[in-house]
């Protein structure tokens, strides 16, 4: 079968890393193949896709057992006959499987975007992904966690980073002679912003007026974190809500941090770490998941044990007191990002998988 049409199916098009990657891939391959997107929940990335010329159909899922999205997928596969269907979420995969089997269209399952397997949801995803023609994770850790590391259908495609996002960006560091530390992520339990605030408490008491912490994001934990922040003294705390573009907040920092609560999960290939590296920030991140695949400890950043505030304080003090160290680690991270996270590599990796499953069909 010739590769000429790709149908992507998303659970949501909300503000998130998977949605950013979907929009990047769909808009980047549009000149080589026709692309359509079906989503079960609207969100800001619909406008991004439509602005790029990608056709988007929103078929809302109004309750747990609402079959209308699956019917919409069935009709799209039957009538449009895509060369490949690429699902980006558990519900999307469940909706796509019957249609792909009936109309003999290969399915690429792409919803493994974390470095651990949740007990119940993970079992369901493992079952559904095991019936796809190809399974794509964004880290080796994710592929291992779901048991596809020795499966011929398993592939790893690291996220892409669109360098056009850097155009016109003002990089201002060392604001008011303070060391700027940023953590940009969704404010959910899996992202350990609380640990960063604990470190801010220690550093603010020991070195007053020397540190500036930027906690960028929104989510269910935001109000609790704001309450915790009110007890921190001796440093500047900022809580910008960034919308779809976080880079202006990141560009004002000297150190990029991503902390993950081990009881709630592990990273795959983190969009946030990509962004830090693209801006030349040294990275401090929790060990686990796919973080060591993209952050080399002591070379492009510092990898610390999860939930270890003492290790976090030591890492921040080390980087905060040594501008040359920050520059060396930041430059190494930027070089890594340039070589591993290019849009060209990202697109070609997926097109290669699409071609393989199309030929196999």
Secondary structure by P-SEA (a helix, b strand, c coil): ccccbbbbbbccccccaaaaaaaaaaaaacccbbbbbbbccccaaaaaaaaabbbbbbbcccccccaaaaaaaaaaaaaccccbbbbccaaaaaacaaaaaaabbbbbbcccccccccaaaaaaaaaaaaaccbbbbccaaaaaaacccccccbbbbcccccccccccbbbbcccccbbbbbbbccccccccaaaaaaaaaaaaaaccccbbbbbcccccaaaaaaaaaaacccbbbbbbbccccaaaaaaaccbbbbbbccccccccccaaaaaaaaabbbbbbbccccccccccccccbbbbccccaaaaaaaaaaaaacaaaaaaaaaaaaaaaaccccaaaaaaaaaaaaaaaaaac
